């Protein structure tokens, strides 16, 4: 075998090793990506079952901001500011998180996370039309 043929054979061998390494590298990346996609899909499953779980508990979907504004304009619910005043007076503290406006068996309710003046975290379920506290937990 001549020098040129030997160099060509070495080049082909290196080239093949490079390409096979690239293919193996890509398949390794593809396998990793598949695992990531599967993990993301599995982690999203509890979120996908949440509406069904809340519906079983008697809770409907939450209202959008537009739905809430329209209901307030029609007089179906009180503004949130009016709902919060009595809670502020009775419990002190402030609202930590507005969970949302929900339908509970045909009744619109606000759910609010509140931190009392003592630092306790409390969740209120409040009738959105009357402002009456339904549940404190």
N, C-alpha and C positions, 0 to 999 in steps of 0.2 A: 504494500500500500504506500502510495506516495505521500509527501508532506501535505500537499493540497487536499488530498482525500482524507487524511487523518484530521486536518484542521476542520474540514467540512463535517466529518463524523462527530467531532467534539462539539461543534456548534449546534448540530442537530440534537445531540444528547442534552446539552445545556438548555437549548430552546424547549425541548420536550419536558425537561424537568421544571423549567420556569412555567410553562403552560399548565402542566399537571398540578403544580403547586398553586397556581392561580385558580384553577378549577376547584381544587380542594378548598382553597381559601374562600371562594365564593359559596361553595356548598356549605361550608362552616358558618358563613354569615347568614345564608338562607335558613339554616337550621336554627340559628340563634334568633333570627327575626320571627320564625314560626313560633318559637317558644314565647317570645315577647307578646305576639299577637294573641296567642292562646291565653296567656296570663292576664292580659288586659280584658279579653272577652269574659273570662271567668270572674274577674274582679268586678265587672259591670253587671253581672247577673243579679246580685242582690238589689241593685238599683232598678233593674228592669222589673223585678217582682214587687217593688214598693207600692205602686198604685193598686195592685191587686190586694196586697196586705192591708192597705189603708181602707180600701173599699169594703173588705170583710169586717173591719172594725167599725163600720158605719160612717166613715168619713169619705166625702166626695173629694174631687180635685180642688186645688186651691184656685182662687180667682186671680185673673191678671189685674194689673194696676188699672187698666181701662175699664174692666168689669166692675171693680170696686168703686171707681169714680162715678160710673153710670148708676150704680146702685145707690150711692150716696146722694146723687142729684135727684133720683126718684124718691128719696126719703126712705128707702128700704133698710139702710144702715146709718148709724151715727158716724161722724168723722172720728178718726182715731184719736185726735187731740181731746175730744170730749170723753172718750173712753178712758184715757190715761189719767185725767185729772182726779177722779175719785180714788183711783188706785194709789196715786202719788200722795193724796191726803191721808189715806188709811195706812199704807205700808211704808211710806217714805221711799228713799232710794230712787232708782230710775230704770227705764226699760233697757235691758241688755240686748235683746234681739227680737225683732218682729218676725215671728214664724210665718204668719200668713192669715189670710181670710179664707175660710173653708166652708163647705156645705156639710152640715151634720143633720141628716134626716130631714132635709127641707128647711132647716134653720141656718142662717149665716152666722158664723162665729169667728171671732178674732182669737188667735192663739199668740200669746206674748210671753217671752222669757223676761223676768224681772229680778233685779237685785234689790233686796230690801235695805233699809237703813242699817240693819244688823249684819249685812253682808250675805244673807241667805239667798240662794238662787231659787226662784219660785216660777212655776209656769201657770199662767192664767188662761182659762178658756172662758170667753166672754160673749154673751149674746150681742151680736153686732147691731141689732135693732133697738134693744132696750138699754144696753150697757150693763145689764145684770151679770155678775160673775156666776158662772155655772159650775166651774171646778177650779180648785187650787191644788196644785200638786208640786 
